Amino acid sequence: MRHTLLLLFILFTSLMTKAQNDPVVMRIGDNEIRLREFMYAYHKNYPESERDRKSLEAFADSYLDYQLKVKAALDAGLDTIQGVRESEASGESLPARTSFGVDPQVENEAHLLYKSARAKVEASGGMVKPAHILLALPQNANERQRRKAQRRADSLYQAIKAGADFNELASKYSDDKSTAAKGGELPWLSKGQIVELFERVAYSLEVGEVSRPFLSEFGYHIIKLKDKQPFYPYEAQRDELYRHVELNLMRKGVAQDTTRYFSKNRSTKAKAITFESTKRKAGADRTENISLQDKEYRDAALVYEITDKVVWQKAHDEKALASYFKRHKKSFRWKQPRFSGVAFYVRTYEDVKKARQLLKDQPATQWKDILENTFNRDSVIGIRVETGLFLPGDHPLVDRDIYKRAVQPSPYIGLHIGTTYGKLLRKGPSEYTEVRELVLADYQEHLENEWVANLRKHYRPTVYWEELIKAL
């Protein structure tokens, strides 16, 4: 009897010690999140140099939202789906809905982020790649210094017009030493990244055109426009987008290993993504971390499934997007009129007629693809198309035809006929399809915020802040 009581006392003491060392820090219904689990996630997402009260509080708020989604998924019975059961039981494999080696949530978020950024940049006029020669002036330059710099700039401009190599002159004479060695070439730029006057001149040029010298607060510039594009290709930015999204998801409490969870080898037979989970190894020193990692994987699967059902699928409902746009139409208004449509160059007036007929009654989001698939065949370029929301000054064809400006567009070789197709939006888009990607991004964010607010209201979670703060 005495021996039994001793064992019970030892067991009780052990449990009390564990509870003291690993207290509950969050409570969501009957779910408890203990300190060790929270700190495991917090340490994975914040390096030691960034661990302070501010970062802990920000992470705790996001981690609570993440665990609310886990609880909602459990209550919805999503832990009974095959993939989640397998990950919880053995960590062998998880079916997914994509043939790419990327977490579907990351892929989805990356596309939305890209499309939102692209829509904004295209709406403001796309991107330019200029090169420049800078003849710098000090801020307190006197009139004699300004005249001297102006004469030098004029001389360089005349030399360029006479056939001198722009790159060589930039390398030799430009005071912008960071670009001079590259012939004055700057990176791809979009509006808002450079001083207004430089931006205005750069966007007014055609590819290959050289500006007259002009004076900014930095000195005299001569710009040569090297290239234009609506936006970066998705493929060129994909890795950077993935990194950005993954970091953002981790900041919200999504595990750093989620990508591996969804994205190892593709099974040809099942056409599913699988991953090799961390195998359980003998030894008490590894058991706890493996348990936390297994739970991390399971939670990631649950959050993916519940978010797909509650947010992602709903966000792509076209009727819902149209309704959301109608309710928030004021948010998409603008101060200046914009032309929504396409500007294109073709060979003949018959091609113009054909292009207009092709676009009639077709969704604006498909116009560019329709024209290019029709006219650009067998490696022969029969059309050059730009699409988007055009402000005055964004495109010479739009300026000439829509805004009635006295400009002379420069046609492409062999494509001499330039025209536009679309409509002028004076106060804002009339239909959500004209700014669909912006509406989609806003609507998805709205759905998620609304969902999390309802989860907080329903579960009334408790955070034991004193335990979290003591752990720092």
Stockholm file with secondary structure:
# STOCKHOLM 1.0

chainA/1-472         MRHTLLLLFILFTSLMTKAQNDPVVMRIGDNEIRLREFMYAYHKNYPESERDRKSLEAFADSYLDYQLKVKAALDAGLDTIQGVRESEASGESLPARTSFGVDPQVENEAHLLYKSARAKVEASGGMVKPAHILLALPQNANERQRRKAQRRADSLYQAIKAGADFNELASKYSDDKSTAAKGGELPWLSKGQIVELFERVAYSLEVGEVSRPFLSEFGYHIIKLKDKQPFYPYEAQRDELYRHVELNLMRKGVAQDTTRYFSKNRSTKAKAITFESTKRKAGADRTENISLQDKEYRDAALVYEITDKVVWQKAHDEKALASYFKRHKKSFRWKQPRFSGVAFYVRTYEDVKKARQLLKDQPATQWKDILENTFNRDSVIGIRVETGLFLPGDHPLVDRDIYKRAVQPSPYIGLHIGTTYGKLLRKGPSEYTEVRELVLADYQEHLENEWVANLRKHYRPTVYWEELIKAL
#=GR chainA/1-472 SS CHHHHHHHHHHHHHHHHHHHHSCEEEEETTEEEEHHHHHHHHHHHSCGGGCSHHHHHHHHHHHHHHHHHHHHHHHTTGGGSHHHHHHHHTCCCCCCSCSSSSCHHHHHHHHHHHHHHHHHHHHTTCEEEEEEEEEECCTTCCHHHHHHHHHHHHHHHHHHHTTCCHHHHHHHHCSCHHHHTTTTBCCCEETTSSCHHHHHHHHHSCTTCBCCCEEETTEEEEEEEEEEESSCCHHHHHHHHHHHHHHHHHHTTCCTTHHHHHCSCEETTTTEECCCCCCCCSSHHHHHHHHHHHHHHHHHHHHHHHHIIIIIHHHTCHHHHHHHHHHTGGGGCCSSCEEEEEEEEESSHHHHHHHHHHHTTSCGGGHHHHHHHHHSBTTBCCEEEEEEEECTTSCHHHHHHTSCCCCCCCCBTTBCEEEEEEEEESSSCSSGGGGHHHHHHHHHHHHHHHHHHHHHHHHCCEECHHHHHHTC
#=GC SS_cons         CHHHHHHHHHHHHHHHHHHHHSCEEEEETTEEEEHHHHHHHHHHHSCGGGCSHHHHHHHHHHHHHHHHHHHHHHHTTGGGSHHHHHHHHTCCCCCCSCSSSSCHHHHHHHHHHHHHHHHHHHHTTCEEEEEEEEEECCTTCCHHHHHHHHHHHHHHHHHHHTTCCHHHHHHHHCSCHHHHTTTTBCCCEETTSSCHHHHHHHHHSCTTCBCCCEEETTEEEEEEEEEEESSCCHHHHHHHHHHHHHHHHHHTTCCTTHHHHHCSCEETTTTEECCCCCCCCSSHHHHHHHHHHHHHHHHHHHHHHHHIIIIIHHHTCHHHHHHHHHHTGGGGCCSSCEEEEEEEEESSHHHHHHHHHHHTTSCGGGHHHHHHHHHSBTTBCCEEEEEEEECTTSCHHHHHHTSCCCCCCCCBTTBCEEEEEEEEESSSCSSGGGGHHHHHHHHHHHHHHHHHHHHHHHHCCEECHHHHHHTC
//
